[in-house]
Amino acid sequence: MSALGSIGNSRAVRGTTTGTAEAPPWAADLLAGLRDAAPGATAVAVAVRRGPVRVLLATGDTARHGGAPADPDTRFEIGSLTKTFTALLLADMAARGEVAHDDPIGRFLPRAAIPHLDGDAITLLHLATHTSGLPRLPPGFLHRGAPAWFSNPYADFSADDFREALARARPRAAPGTRVRYSNFGVGLLADLLTRAAHGPADAHGPGGGTYARLLADRVLGPLGLTRTGCATDLPQATGHWHGRPRPAWEMPAMPGAGICRSSARDLLASLDALLDPAAAPPAAPRTLRAALADVTVPRLALPRTGRRIALIWNIRPRPGHDLYHHSGGTRGFTTFAGFSPGTDVALAALANTAPGVTGGFIQRAYLGLWSLARAEQRDDEPLERVASPRPEPERPESTP
């Protein structure tokens, strides 16, 4: 029996809808499909934009025993979706003139800390497009994180460990020549942005706190994302791995790669802003509005697949429109966010269970986005049961 099947009356759906009198049947079907694709979860939430209609739905409880009912404001760990916010921070700082996309990482690091390179320098853009050549994880991390591998492997990986790993790192490909997904690279990007804003002596702060403050001041606050942040001690859903509760996810040395928590409502608000930067809240400065547009610009194309990569976001071209998407995972949560500028469609999905081996929850969310975008093009209802192309496999990338 799945966890959601075992929570009895907690199957009640809670949420809000704008642009129509009640949640349309396709939205309820989408939530049901996501719930079925998340065995082991006690809470699932989905947020959808389809033109003027915005639907926010949640089902279940925040914990298996004694949890509060989940709702669209429940905080979930979002894992690698944090990287999309780090990309916004990069674009905002570039718009302010504090950094440039093609700045070499050596601009912000002492010479001894720069990874050994045989060719061109690694740039911020390389880090934000996973083309730096850096390995997926920092050297030495596997040994350091092994004792807590199934609960919190990043928790004891300190800022000193990160600096030592950086000095030891040896890129596995020349910068700009190969896409190789790297938590290490985006963790470094966040570190460099923090150094650029606050100086090298205060790059991390306790628990990655300096990055957290910078992100809140430059991105989260101006966008009105009141339920999104890096704090690990605020109320949130309890994560589960194979039905067992997990501790709160911590990444003190690499917060920009996967520390954030967010809610269905906040993720939809961030996707709204990406779809229409001009409609961002009045508090959003000009530089952030420019950043919202900048992060969606395709930066490179992958041969033979048709896929493209923007700043962090993956882009899947479809006939008549593009699908932007990214996923995230921790030891207790799985998340997905995507949007289609050509069809005015967006979707965020969150579950408090670790990513499955088959990626079923992410696949279901991606196909929901694809179906909504396709239906909007046809001015039709979403075609939930129509055969559709699978996306290229995309692991929830916060989980090592």
N, C-alpha and C positions, 0 to 999 in steps of 0.2 A: 504494500500500500504506500502510495506517495505521501509525503508529509502534508501536502495540502489536502489530500484525501483524509488525513487523520485529524484535522483540526475542527471537524464537526461544523457547528454553526458559524464558525469564523469565516466560512466561505462568503459571507455577505460582501457585496461590492460597495465600496464607498468612493465618491468622487464628484466631480462637477463637469458641466458641459456648457459652453457658450456657443451662440450662433444657432442653436436648436433647442427644442423644449426639453429633451432628455437624451441620455446616451444612446446613440444609434445602434442598431443590432450589430453592425459590422465591428463596432468598438468593443462590445461585450464579447463577441466571438474572438476578437484578437486577444483580449485579456485571458479568455479561457484557454486559447491555444498556448499562450506564454506560460500560464500556470501549469498546464500539462507538460510543458517542455522543461520544467524546473523541479524535478523530483528532489526531495530533501529540503525545499524551501518552505518556510512558514508564511512568507509575505512576498507578493509580487505587485508591482506597480507599473503602469504604462501611461504615457502622455503622448497625445497625437495632435498635430495641427493638419488640417485639411482645408486649405483656403480660409474662410472666415470661421470655421468650426474648430474649436479646441476642446479636446476631451481629456480629462484627468481621472483615472480610475485606479483603485487599489483593492486588494483582497487579502485576507488572512490576518495574522497577528505578528507583532514584531519579534516574538520569541515563542518557542514551542510550549513553554509552561509559564504562565503569568504575564505574557506580553500584552501590550496595548494593541487595540485594533490598528492595523496599518491604514494610512491614508495618503493622499498625494503630497503631503508635506513630511512624511517619514523620511529620515535620513538613511541612506545606504552608502556603503563604501563603493566608490566608483572606479578604483584601480586606475588603469591606464587612460580612462577618459580624462584624468588629471592632465595628461599631456596636451589635450586640446586647449586647456586653459593656459598652460605654459606657452603654447604657440601664440595665444592672444597677447600674453605678456611680452613676448619677443616682438611681435608686430607693433604693439603700442610703444615700446621703448625705441623701436626703429623710427616710428612716426615722430617721436619727440626729439630725435637726433642723438639719443644717448648711445645707441649702437647701430650697426649696419648689418644687414644679412650676410654680407661677404666679409665681415670682420674675422680675422684668424683668431683662434682661441688663445694664441700667444699674447694677444693684446691685453688679456685679463689675468694671465697666469705668470708666475715666476718661471724663468727658463727651466729650472730643475723639475718643474711639475709637468712640463709639456711632454706628451707621449712621443716616443721616438718615431720619426717619419723618414722615409726614403724619398718621398716625392713632395707634392704640393701640401700646403698647410690645411688642416681641418678648419672649416669655417662654421659660424653659427648656423648657416643654411644647411650645411652637411648634417649637423646634429638634428635639425628639425625635419629633415627628410630621410633620416636613417641611411645616409650615404657616407658617414664618416669613416667607415671601416672598423670602428671600435667593436669589440665583442658585445654580445647580448648582455652579459653580466660582468661586473668588475672582477679583475683578477683577484683571487683569494676569497671571493664571496662564497663559493660553494662550501669551502671548508668552514668558514665562519658561520654560515647560516644552517649548516647541517643539523645541529641539535634541535633546532626549532623548525625544521623543514616543513612540517605538516601543520604548523600553527602560525608562526610569525617570523619567518627567516630573515627579514631585514631589520628586526628590532635592535639587534646588538651590533649591527654594522655601523660603525661610528664615522664621524667626520674625519677623524685621523685615518681610519681604515680606507675611506674614500680617497683621501689625498695620497696614501701609499699606493693604492691600486692604480691611480691615475699615472703616477710616476713609472709604474711597472708596465703599463699597458702597451701593447704592440698591435697597431691596426692590422687587420687581416686582409685588407684590400686598400688600394690607393683611394684617397678621398674623392668622392664624386663618381666612382666607377661601378659601384655595386650597391644595391639595396640590401641592407642587413639590419633587421630590427634590433634596436639596442636600448634597453632600459638604462644602461650605463651612459649612453650618449645623451639621452634626454635628461637624465639626472645631472650630467655635466652642464648641459645647456642652462638649466635652472640655476645651478651654482654660479655660472658665469654672469647671468643676468643679475643675480643678487649682488655679485661683486661689483658689477658696473653701476648699480644703483646705490649701494651702501659702502663699498670699499672692501678690500680683501680681508681685513681683520674681522669683519662681521658677516662673513658669507653665509654661515649656516645658522648660528644661534641655537639655543636648546631645542631639540626636536624639530629642526628645520624651521624654527619660528620666524626667522628673518624673511625667508621666502614666503611664508604664510602671510606675514604682514604686507609684503610688497604686492602679492597677488590680490589680497583683499583691498588694498588701497587703490590699485591701478585697474583691476578688472572686476572683481566680484561685487564690491560696494557700488561702483558706478552703474553696474548692470542690475542692481537691485536683487542680487541673488543671496537672500538673507539666510537660506538654509544650506548654503554651500561654503565649505572651508576646510582647513587642514586639521582642526582640533580633533584629537582622539578621545577626549573625555566628555563630550557632549552626548545627550541622548541620541541613540540611533537604533536601528534594527540589529538584532543579534545575528551574526553570520553563522552558517552551518557548513560543515564538510562531512559528507556521508551521514547526514542526520545529526551530527554531534556539534554542539556550539563551539565557536572559535573566539579567541580573544580579539580585541580591537586591533586592526592592522596598523603597524607603525613602520615608517621609513625615515628615520631621523637624518640620514646622510644624503638621501636622494628623494626628497619630498616631491619635486617637480615631475617625477616619473610615475607617481601613483598613490599619493597620500590622501587626496580629497575625498570628502563625503558630499553628497548632494541629494536632492529629492526629485521626484517626477516633475513637480511644478517648476523648480528652478532650472532643470535641464531643458524643459520646453521653452522657458523664457530665454535661455542662452541660444537655443536653436532659432527662435523667433528673431533674435538680434542678428544672427548670421544670415538669415534669409533676407532681412531688410534692415541694414545698419541705420538707415534714416529714422526708423521707428524705435531705436534704442531709447531708454529712459532719458529724460532731460539732463540728469546728472552725468551722463556719459560725455566726456570731453571729445573734442574733435579728433584727437589722436586715437582714441579708442574706437570711434566710428570708422576711422581709416583702417584700423587694425582688423575690425570685423570683416571688411572687404578684402584686406590683404591676405588673411589666412586661407581664403577660399581660392586664391589664384593658383592654377596648376603650375608646379615647378619642374616636374620631369615626367616623362612617359616611359613605361616599361615595354620593352620590345616584345612583340608577338601576342601580348595579352590584351592590349588596349587600355589597361589600367593606367591611371595617373596618380601622382601624389602631390598634394598641396603642403602647407605647413602642418604636419602631423596627419591631417585628414587623408584617408584613402578615397579615391574617386573611381567609381565604376561607370563608364559611359554606357548608356542604354539608348535605344532609338528615341530621339527627340528630347532626351533629358539626361542628366547625370545624377548618380546617387553618391553622396558623400557619406562615409560611415567610419565608425571606430568602435571598438569594444574595450571592455576592461574586466579585470578579475582580480580578486584577492583570495585568500584561503577560505573566505566565507561568503563571497558575493560575486555575482555576474551582472554586467551591465552592457548596454548597447545604446548608441545614439547615431542618428542619421538624418539627412535632409536632402531634398531635391529642389534646387533653386528654380528649375524650369517648370515645376508643377505646384509650387507653394505647399509642399508637404514636408512634415517632419515627424519623427518618432523617437521616443526614448523609452527604454524598458529596463527594469531593475528587479533583481531577485536576490533574496538573502540565502543563497547557497553557492558553493564553489562551482567553477566551470566544470561541465561534464566532459568526458573524454571525446565525445562526438560533437561537442559544441552545439547541441540541440537548441538551447535557449537563444543563442546568438543567431543561429540559422533561422529560427522562427521569427525573430525580430527583424532580421534583414529582409526576409520574404514578405513580412508585413509592410515594411517600408516600400519595397518593390511593388507590391500589390496596390498600395494606396496611390503611389505615383502613376502607375499604369492606368488605374481606374480614373484618376483625375484627368489624365490625357484624353481618355475616352468619354469623359463626363458620365461615368457609370459608377455602380457600386464596386467596392473592392472585390477582386476575384480571388478569394482566399484559397480555393481549391484548384486553381488553374496551375498546370505544370509550369515551372519557372526555372530559370538558370540558377544554379548555386553560385554564391560568391566564391572567390578564391578563399581557401581556408584562412581564417583570421583568428588566431588564438587570443584569448583574453590576456593581454600582454603584461599585466602587472605581476602575474604569477610566474615565478621562475620555472 
